[in-house]
Amino acid sequence: MKRLYVLVASVLLASMLLTACGAPAAQAPAATGGIKVGQVTDMGGVDDKSFNASAWEGVQTAVKDLGVDGKYLESKDQSDYAKNIQQFLSEGDKLIVTIGFLLGVDTAKAAKANPNVNFAIVDYTFPDCWPGAVEGKDCGSATDIANVRGIAFQTDQAAFLAGYAAAGMSKTGTVGTFGGIKIPTVTIFMKGMEAGIKYYNQQKSANVKLLGWDNAKDDGLFTGNFDSTDDGRKFAESLMQEGADIIMPVAGPVGLGSAAVCKETGKCMIIGVDSDWYESAPEYKSVILTSVIKEIHVAVFNTIKDQQDGKFTGGTKLYALADGGVGMAPFHDFDSQVPADLKTELDAAKTALVNGSLTVDGVLGK
């Protein structure tokens, strides 16, 4: 298991290089008065240029600005989740941040067994059980957990805007999407994109098609993983063959394979997810139309600060368009190609989504 301890900026790069070479990473003492914070990644890894990386950015900012002792453990397999959480517990961490839907059950079990330690989980909330589910196996908890903060994002709102933008920018009239694994934190992007395209069609009497997701059927395209860039290439190539010229991969590093295909062929544009891919994956900036952003780093930093200030609370913390917790990235290099009317329509749609006069479910007819 690769472990990286990062305490001060001056040793960050050296620690990463040592870890990559298989050498044990050094651990410097925490700043005086700083708390110990551990992050457990999902299988995408800390350098996924997506939500694990964004969460780690939040921890790094807390190291710099708050003087905390921050570190992470990467999970290579689902069996690593519980082991990594236990490792941080054994080291005396007082706040453990877990990343992703797949860590829900293990986070709940650890939190219940260690009520004096606080936990935060990105992209998951409690209670999460359903009728017939076995608590601790199928789901994490049938009730709220006082020492767990579930950090959630109304990503469908931002994806709605990206879908509308894609519909307005597509030259073929066909847009594509695919996911990594069919879990709610993935499909919420796809659902929002479908709603944005549908709304564009309603407003413009257009017929832009979406490939890869059908909300009415609750069905779409999924690679089954978050790490194979080869799958990202294959799925993008398949969508392009069906006419898609804009693709939104919701699959962590897998999507970088799609971006590579678009760059190599010049036949498609990419909509990034979680972070602004123009900045997090600049090697593909020439094909990044925009990105659907979750400000995960802000949410994680705020949680660490609450812990340090003695203001930590459990329950659900939801970030949305209204508070800037989610959003659509700038068009960057494509800005001059986006019609002024389309930009005006996007601003109007954003205002309507914020004030509630327009909703994703309303457009989808749910």
N, C-alpha and C positions, 0 to 999 in steps of 0.2 A: 504494500500500500504506500503510495507516494504521499509524503506529508511535507507541507511547506509552512514554515513559520516566518511571518513577516512582522517585524516590530518597528523598524525605522526605515525611512526611504533609502538611506545609504547602503543597506544590505539587501534590498529587495531583489535587484537583478542578480546578484551573486547567489542568493538563496535559490532563485528559480533555476539558474544554470546548474547548480550542484544537484538539485533534485532531479532535473532532467537527465543528468548523467548517472543517477543511481546513488549518489553520495547522500548521507544524512544531512538534512538542512539544519542550520544552526538556530538556536533559540536564544534571543536576547532577553534580558529582564524587562518586565513591563514598566511603563512609566509610573512614577510615584503616584499612588492614589488611583491608578487605572484599573479597570475591571478586566477580567479575562473573558474573551468572546471567541467562540468556535463556530465555524461554518462547515456544514456537511453538504457537499454537492450531490447532485444526482449523477447519472451516468454520462451526462454531457460533458462533465469536467469543468474546472474553473476557468479555462481559457476557451470556452465555447463561443465567445463573441455574442452571447445571448444572455439568458437570465442568470446563469451561474456567475458569469463574468460581471454582470451588472451588480449583483448582490455583493460580490467580493470588492467591487469598487466602493460600495457603501461602507464595508468594514475597513478598507484602507483609508478612507476619509476620516473615519472615527479614530484610527490609529494616529493619524496626523493631527487632527483638530482636537481630539478629546484625550489623547494619551492612553488609549486602551491597549491591551495586549491582544492582538488579533491574529488568527491563524485559520487554516482550513485543512480539511481532509477530503480527498477525492474518492468518490465511489465508482468502482469499476464494474460492480455487479450489484444486484438488488440485495444480496446477502451482506453487502458491506454497510448498508444503512445503519442497522442496529449496532454493529461493531464500532462504527465511527462515532456514533452518538455516545456509546459507552466509553470510548477512549477519552472524549472530552469530559465526561462526568468524572472519570477517574483522575483527571488532571485538575479538577476543582473549578472548571468553568462555571460561571454564574449565569451566563446567557448563551444558549446554543441556537444557532440559526440554521434551519434545514431548508432545502431548496426543492420545491416541486411536489406535484401531486402524488408521486409514487412513494414519498416518505411519510405520508399521512399516518398510517397505522403505527409505524415504528416511533414516530414522534409522540403520538398520543400515549403509547405504552410507557415510554421513557418518562414523559412528563408526569403521568399518574404515579409512577414508582418513585419519583424524585420531586415532591411538591415544593422543595426549597430552592429549586433551580428553575429559572424562567426559560421559556422556549419561544421562538418565533418561527413560523413556517410560511414561506413564500408560495403563493398560488394555491392556498388550501385553507379551509375554515372548518371549525367544529360547531355544532354536532354534524356528523357525516354519515350516520347510520340510517338505514332504510328498513322497512318491515321485512323481517326474516333474516336480516344480516346478523352475523355473529360478531359481537363487539370484541376488538382485539385481534380479529382475524380478517373478516371482510371489511370492517370499518374501524375507525379509531375510537370514537366515543359517541354515545347517544346523547350526551349533554355537553355544554360548554366546559372547558377546562380552564380553571382560574389562572394557571401559570403558563398558558399558551396564548400567544397572539397570532391569529390567522390573518395574513396580509393578502388581500384580494384586490383585483383590478377589474374595472368595468371595461375590459378591452374591446368588447363588441362595439362600444361607441366610437373609439378611434378607428377600428377596422371598418366601420360603416363609412367614415370619411374616405379611407383609402380605397374602398370599393367604388365609391362614387367617382373618385379621381381616376381610378383605373378605367372605369366605363367611359369617362370623358376623354381619356388619352389613347385608348385602344384603337388601332387602325384596322384591325381585323374584325372587331366586334365580338371577340372571344377572349375571356380572361380565365386564368387557371389558378388553382390552389391545391395544396396537399398538406397532410399533417404527418407527424412522426408516429405517435401512438394515439388512438382514439380515446382521449380523456377530456374532461370538460375544459381544462385550461388551454387545450389546443383547439377544440371545436368552437370555442367562443370567438376566436379570430375569424374562422371560416363562416360562422353564422353572421357575424357583423359585416363581412365582405359581401355576402349574398344580399343582405338587406340594403347595403349601399348601392349595389348594382341595380337591384329591383327598384329602389327609389329613383335612381337616375332614369331608368326606363319609363317609370310613371310620369316623371316630370318632363321628359323629352319625347315621349311617344317613340322610344327607341326599343331595340331588341338585342341588347348586349347579353351574351351568354356567359354563364359561369360553369367551368368544368372543375370537377374534383370535390364538390360538396353540394348536397341537396338537403336542406333543412327539413323539409316536409317528410322525407324518407329517413332522416337521421343517418345519412350514409354518405361516404366519400372515399377519397384516396388516402391511404396511409402506408408509410414505408415500414412500420412496425419497429422503428428504432430512431434514436436521436444522434447517431454517430457516423453513419455510412454516407460519405460524400458521393460515393459511386451511385447509391440509390438516388441521391439528389440529382445527379446528372441524368439518370435513366428516366426519372419521373418528369423532369423538365423537358427532355427530348420527346417523351410521349405526348405531353400536353401541347408542345409546339407542333407536333404532327397533326394534332386535331385543330390547330388554328390559333392557339393562345399566343399572344404576343406580350402579355404582362402576367407574371406569375408571383404568387405569394406563398413561399414555403414556410410552414409553421412547424419546424422540425429541428430547431437548434442548428448545430454544425452541418447537418444534412443539407440544409439550404444553401450552404456555400458551394456545394457541387452544382446546384442549379444556377447560381450566379456565374460560375465558371463557364457553363455552357452558353449563357447569354452573352458573356464577354467574348467568347471565342467565335460565336456565330454572328453576333450583331443582330440577331433576329428576335430578341425579347428583352424586356425590362423586368427588374425584380422589385418587389415590395418587401423590405426587411421586416423583421418582427422583434419585439422586446426592446432592442436598442436601435439607435440610428446607425444603420449599417454603413452609411456614407463615412461615418467616423470610426466605427468599430471594425469594419472590413474595407478599408480604403482601397485595397487592391481591386475592388469591384465597383468603385464609385462611378465609373463610366456607364454602368447599367442600373444603378440604384435610382428608381423613380422617386421613392419616398420610403418611409418605414412607419410601422405601427409601434409606438413607444410605450413601454411601461416604465415608470420612474422607480425601478426597483431599488436602485442605489440610494435614493432619497428615503424610501420607506425603511430600508435596513438601517441607514444612519439614524433616522428619527427614533427607531426602536432602541438602538444602542444608547442614544442620548437619554431616552426615557429611563432605561435601566440604570445608567450612571447617576441620573438625577433623583432616583428613587420614585419615579412616576410611572413605572411600567404597569400596564393593565393588560389583562387577558381579553378574550373575545375577538371580534372581527373588526379589522380596520380596512375600510373599503376606499380605494382611490379611484377617481373618475375624471371625466373631462372638466367638470366644474372646478375642481381643486388643482388641476394640472397634473394629476397623478397618471393620466394616460393622455396620449395625443398623437397627432400625425406630424412626422418630421418635415422639414422644408424640402422643396423639390431640388434644391442645390443646383447641379449642372443642368437640370432640365427646366429650371424655373422660367427661362425665356420662351420655352416651347409650350408652356401651359397657358391657354387662353385666359384673358382677364375675366371673361364671363364665368369661366369654370371656377376660378379663384373666388369670385364673388358668391357663387352658389355654394361653395364649400364653407365659406364664412357663415352664410345664412343657415346652412344645415347644422353647423357646430352650435350656433346660438340656439337653435330649436332643440337640439339634443340636450343642451345644458338646462334649458328652462322646462324641458319635459313635454313640449308641444309635439315633439317628434321622438319616437322610440323605435328601437330595433324590432321588438316584438310586434309593435303596431304595424310596421311596414310588412313584416312577414306574415301578418294575419293571425297571430297567436293570441 
